[in-house]
Amino acid sequence: MSTPSFHTTAAPAPNLLRTVTRVSWFLLGALFIFSGLVKLNDPVGTAYKLEEYFEVFAESVPGLAGFFLWFKNGSRFLSILLSSLEVILGVALLLRWYLRIILWALLGLLVFFAFLTFYSAAFNKVTDCGCFGDFIKLTPWTSFTKDLFLLLLWAIVFFNQRFLRHSFVQGTPGVMVMTFASAIAIGIGVRALGHLPYFDFLPYKVGNDINKLMKPSEAARYHYTMTRNGETKEFEEYPTDTTWKYQAMTPLNPETSRPVITDFTVSDAEGNDYTPELLKGNKLVLIVQNTNKADRDRFQTINQLLEAATKSRRNVSVLTITSTSAAKFDSFRHDVNLAGPYYFADATVLKSMIRSNPGLMVLTNGVIKAKYHYHDIPQLFEVEKLLK
């Protein structure tokens, strides 16, 4: 008599858990790499955000103000360090290189970021965490929710490492791969720090028309909530029937009915508005955000370009815009032999216009034709080729 055979099949639960773990592992690594690369694209912008955090902490904890302000002074170094670390740890995670150690390091970063985003959200201190640079703007609570999601992915991966036993690199090859990845990440950030961002996600990127961006792209549209005799009704146009009583107004197109650029104003020392004149004709604009931190060594070359531009047949108007006080800037321009008229604008606006101090911008009727870091000062013929 033959013994009946039984065919067993693997339980579906372990297979599902394996899939969930591997998807979480990939997402966690990819998101860290993406987040780090976006920040390394614009390390100066990331440094500005870190400075904002340190200023808030110094104000909130006066006893440790000196400690936080010391970190503020090293914000650019920290910008490269933290952003590169995100990329390096993300790569290591995807390669499963020393997986357990890498996961603990990732947890440290996640807890740090979660604290920052929760603090921003709970106390409304920093309205944009800068998690994805200027590429994706997130509200504080959205940023905190994103960090909680990443912590969930981390927990899934950490407690199910048995499904990720195979390491793609180890030993000497692993060290070589990670050294190469680290060099690439740091190199991307250092190069962007000494020049302009590879990709500009700000309103003042090359090709944008400042005149157009200072106006809404379409008229505002609303839903009107009205009531009459206990009845509530929605209207797309405000009713002419006066028996309806107004209750609420909901904007339908808040993004397109609001100008992209809302704070661009340039004035002279007496406070007269120079903005309309700036956005006419050909302009070569030198932007000096802050005279305390401006690189003075480049002004000999800058002055040569500005002087040559005043003699250009393309009718180029040369001017300087700064956020420094008039008295302080007047002293500064004599120190660096800077000639020509100068005007004033908000410091935050100038930081958005160009990630260089000093920096150069070429305008034609308000259209941004080019931007130059002080390490990349052009020749006059390069400027003239851009102008009408």
Secondary structure, DSSP 4 states (H G I P E B T S, - for coil): -PPPP------HHHHHHHHHHHHHHHHHHHHHHHHHHHHHHSHHHHHHHHHHHHHHHHHH-GGGHHHHHHHHHTHHHHHHHHHHHHHHHHHHHHHTTTHHHHHHHHHHHHHHHHHHHHHHHHHT--S---TBTTTB---HHHHHHHHHHHHHHHHHHHTTGGGG---S--HHHHHHHHHHHHHHHHHHHHHHHTS--SS--STT-TT-BHHHHTS-SS---EEEEEEETTEEEEESS--S-TTSEEEEEEES-TTTTS-S------B-TT--B-HHHHTSSEEEEEEES-TTT--GGGHHHHHHHHHHHHT-TT-EEEEEEESS-HHHHHHHHHHTT--S-EEE--HHHHHHH-SSSSEEEEEETTEEEEEEETTSPPPHHHHHTT--
